[in-house]
Amino acid sequence: MVTRRGFIGGASVLAISAVIGVRSARAQDSLSPVSGGSLAWGVETEPSTLNPHLNGQAKAKLILRNVYESLLARTADGGYVPWLATDYTISDEGKTYTFTLRDGVAFSDGEKLDAAAVALNFRKLKEATYSGSISAGHVSHVVEALAPDPRTVVLKLDTIYSPFLDGAAGIEIISPKAFASQQLKSGGSEIAGTGPFILERYVKGQEIRFVKNPAYNWAPPNAGHQGPAYLDEITYRFLPESAVRTGALTSGQVDVIEGISGNDAALFKENPDFTYQSAINTGTPYTLYLNVTHGPTVDVKVRKAVLAAIDVARVIESVYRGERTRAWGVLTPADTDFYDKSIEGSYGFDAKLANRLLDEAGWTARDADGLRSKDGQRLSIEIVQSQATLRDQRDVLLQALQAQARQNAGIDLALNYVDAGTYADRQKSGQYGAIPNSTTTQENAVTIYFHYLPRDLGGSINYSRTEAPEVLAWLRGAASTLDHKERFDIYSNLQRFAILEQAYGLPLYVPEDQVAAAANVHGVRFRPFKHLPENAYNIWVER
Amino acid sequence: MDVENVTALRQVPVSPASRHFSLMRATLLSQVLGRVGSGILVLWAAITLSFISLHVAPGDIVSLLIGEQLRTPVIEAAIRAEWGLDEPLFSQYLSYLWRVLHGDFGRSYILQTDVATLILSQILPTLKLTAAALVVAVVFAVISAVATAGLRWPRRIAGAMELVLVSTPSFWLGIVLLFIFSFTLKLFPVAGDRTFSALVLPALSLGLSLGAVIGQVLREGLERALEEPFALTVRSWGANGLTLRLRHGLRHAALPAVTLTGWLIGNLLSGAVITEQVFGRPGLGKITVDAVLGKDLPVVLAVAILSAFIYVVLSTLVDILYLLIDPRLRART
């Protein structure tokens, strides 16, 4: 049996309430929780599908987690605690994972949670016709999903694949009946889960309502309490406009909101009638990735010059009024497993360096606008930003970058906001100078693989388009060892190579989630490890 | 002269009238058939144009469906097979037409639900919103036109107000209305389509700018009518100014305003997108925008069919309204 880092027995209840970045959680633990009542929560994003397997939206997780649960839960320090599974083992050669299921767990449609149901979930996820791209992820390594007895699930992998435990432990288990439902792909009340709430009503474009699951009695030990949820009912209202969410909370029409703009944060932080919390996301920072296969950024000197030409700290401070954290690495600091903070401060704004590098690269002439050029060609890098991910004042941020690059080094960053279709085309053809983006929730360093593997080997968001052989070798090496220290060192090398040596991208800021609530709402918190807002299980309303 | 005509029509002797009616029925039948024919043509054109333009727009459907997730030949093949995208474009088009004729609008690529169910669940809130906005627009236009037509200062003030309303983005107007009436005064709820009071603010933010446009046209028509000789005749009967404006003037002024309104209802439907978003209302607006951006062909086509259908119905209604408003047109048919 191999490492079971941080796995804590079912009896030891963890009192983890400390979440990175909780900035103004008021003293609210002195009161004892009361059951009953309902709550309205204004959310920014409507789920595209309610099937938890098929929904890839980080922002939809807080809603779906009310109904759907997974085998293991994570702790703040990156460990695992029992949930639907009470125990797990990994075989010595690292390719067989055995989960022991909790007894007495039932789906809300009456089906039993047993090994056959869990194995069926894994088998279905492997089918491309059911799960599309998800079938190529973690589950693609599963050769066999077996149920030798009702409480034992055995997953056999084709190879040692280190991110598997995090991935498999986090897969939501849906009722076996669901796979025969018409609603399977869109999700709905026929897709039953084991969670503390049951989907009651979904009005597309308006709200989604859940009622308490009175039979619920299998919360993970760090969930805050045991037994059924406190609330009888919770409604999530879809309010896509940030100003409207803020107004709805201040006027008492909803009790909790998420997604608060930098300008509105002070409104809740300074006001005793509300609580305000924020937590930085896991995944990758919002980073400007520079294309190594197209345009002037093919030259590493130009890429390094871009990194040196922009005073990121100042730009972030002024655009977000101190409400966002400057980023440095290939992962965000929230990815505590593998974030190597030695990268912080190891590079930075240096206009002289930027200009020297560009001179060396031959961009010595200046055109009428004061921008650098070579052989009559302007030093222009086209930034292609998808309209769909343009949020959180990123347009202002990009304009600030543009001004800095121009002023400090004579680089022209040409901004181009495109629709989804054009974005997909440019991704396919590689015809772009730079793409800024961030990812969330692909923890356990999995996101590094999507960003740095060659595109045809699974690097679906390899925006820099690097195919450096050393990067590929590192990634393969790290995936095939279960030694945490070894993986950490490899990703650390990769980070230094990608940022310092090759300048594949310029990390800008760490995306975060914000939640504000009325002062009489208690128990609103972030998930201990993934830092997304938690479901409504532990929330109660003081009357 | 108009007044005399109306009385003349009412006084036609009985026997020629029945002949007149049978004649009218024949022309009515041919008119109805013509309407249905051109309606079907419009529907077909809407389907075809939407189909072509979505395929001409950048990005292929499979890439959009996969997005930034992992992509392998197996996944691509599975997606193509699931949605019938592996067939030639023209046969996709034909099979779509065939299925629509049988009432099958397909399944949404992105939302994975049956399109007919999806649209049916979302059409009612949108219709409610547009109908309420239309009421707001008409009431606003009539009041503003009748109260101020021909009066120097009131019409200037009303005109200026209308100009402001027309040039205010409905997004901004919505936020301002919410801020005042929902967040501060707490008179109306912000979100959703639950109660009648939740309809008030969205209807105002969508309807006022439309009302401003119609109001301007209506006022001009009213002013022109008030200068015509019949106005003097009506006054000589001893009718007061309001009766003249409401009972006689408005009828004359209404024709161009009705035409404009019929045309602008299309704008209401597209303007509903933003209003629905601001107020967190369900409706067709957001679904349509998302479907176009994501090339969700079945949804786009169904919406195109629906809007073409609404236009056909509306233009028919406008034509009928003409007959009701202006008896002279009735006499001609």
Contacts between the chains, C-beta under 8 A, distances in Angstrom:
chain1	res1	chain2	res2	distance
A	42	B	191	7.5
A	42	B	280	8.0
A	48	B	110	6.4
A	48	B	111	6.7
A	49	B	111	7.0
A	49	B	112	5.7
A	51	B	112	8.0
A	54	B	112	7.6
A	56	B	69	6.7
A	128	B	72	8.0
A	128	B	74	5.1
A	128	B	75	5.0
A	128	B	77	7.7
A	128	B	78	3.9
A	129	B	78	4.7
A	129	B	81	7.6
A	129	B	82	6.3
A	132	B	65	7.5
A	132	B	66	7.0
A	132	B	69	7.1
A	132	B	75	5.7
A	132	B	78	6.9
A	132	B	79	6.5
A	133	B	66	5.8
A	133	B	67	8.0
A	133	B	69	3.3
A	133	B	70	4.5
A	133	B	71	6.6
A	133	B	75	5.7
A	134	B	69	7.4
A	135	B	74	7.8
A	135	B	75	6.8
A	136	B	70	4.0
A	136	B	71	7.9
A	136	B	72	5.3
A	136	B	74	7.8
A	136	B	75	6.2
A	137	B	70	6.3
A	185	B	112	3.6
A	186	B	111	6.1
A	186	B	112	4.2
A	186	B	113	4.3
A	203	B	192	7.5
A	203	B	193	7.7
A	203	B	282	5.7
A	204	B	118	7.5
A	204	B	121	6.3
A	204	B	122	6.5
A	204	B	282	5.7
A	204	B	287	7.7
A	205	B	122	6.6
A	205	B	125	7.5
A	205	B	276	6.8
A	205	B	280	7.8
A	205	B	281	6.6
A	205	B	282	3.3
A	205	B	283	5.9
A	205	B	286	6.0
A	205	B	287	7.3
A	206	B	125	8.0
A	206	B	191	7.2
A	206	B	192	4.5
A	206	B	193	6.0
A	206	B	280	6.6
A	206	B	281	6.6
A	206	B	282	4.4
A	207	B	191	7.6
A	207	B	192	6.1
A	237	B	191	5.0
A	237	B	192	6.6
A	237	B	280	6.0
A	238	B	191	8.0
A	238	B	280	5.5
A	239	B	190	7.3
A	239	B	191	5.9
A	239	B	280	4.4
A	240	B	277	5.4
A	240	B	280	7.1
A	241	B	175	7.4
A	241	B	277	6.6
A	241	B	278	5.4
A	241	B	280	7.9
A	243	B	175	5.8
A	244	B	175	7.2
A	244	B	178	6.3
A	244	B	190	6.1
A	244	B	191	7.8
A	244	B	278	6.2
A	244	B	279	7.5
A	244	B	280	6.8
A	247	B	178	6.0
A	247	B	179	6.3
A	247	B	182	6.7
A	247	B	183	3.8
A	247	B	190	6.7
A	248	B	182	7.9
A	248	B	183	7.6
A	248	B	190	4.8
A	248	B	191	6.5
A	250	B	183	6.2
A	251	B	182	6.3
A	251	B	183	4.3
A	251	B	184	7.5
A	251	B	186	5.6
A	251	B	190	7.6
A	252	B	186	7.6
A	253	B	182	7.4
A	253	B	189	6.0
A	253	B	190	5.5
A	253	B	191	7.0
A	254	B	191	7.8
A	387	B	293	7.9
A	388	B	293	7.3
A	419	B	58	7.3
A	419	B	59	7.8
A	419	B	293	6.0
A	420	B	59	6.4
A	420	B	64	5.9
A	420	B	293	5.0
A	420	B	294	6.0
A	420	B	295	7.8
A	421	B	57	5.4
A	421	B	58	4.1
A	421	B	59	2.6
A	421	B	64	6.4
A	421	B	293	7.7
A	421	B	295	6.4
A	422	B	58	4.4
A	422	B	59	6.4
A	423	B	59	7.3
A	424	B	58	7.7
A	424	B	59	4.1
A	424	B	60	7.4
A	424	B	63	4.0
A	424	B	64	5.4
A	424	B	67	7.7
A	425	B	58	5.0
A	425	B	59	5.2
A	425	B	63	7.5
A	427	B	63	7.6
A	427	B	68	7.6
A	428	B	63	6.2
A	450	B	70	7.8
A	458	B	70	5.9
A	460	B	68	5.7
A	460	B	69	5.9
A	460	B	70	4.9
A	460	B	71	6.0
A	461	B	68	4.8
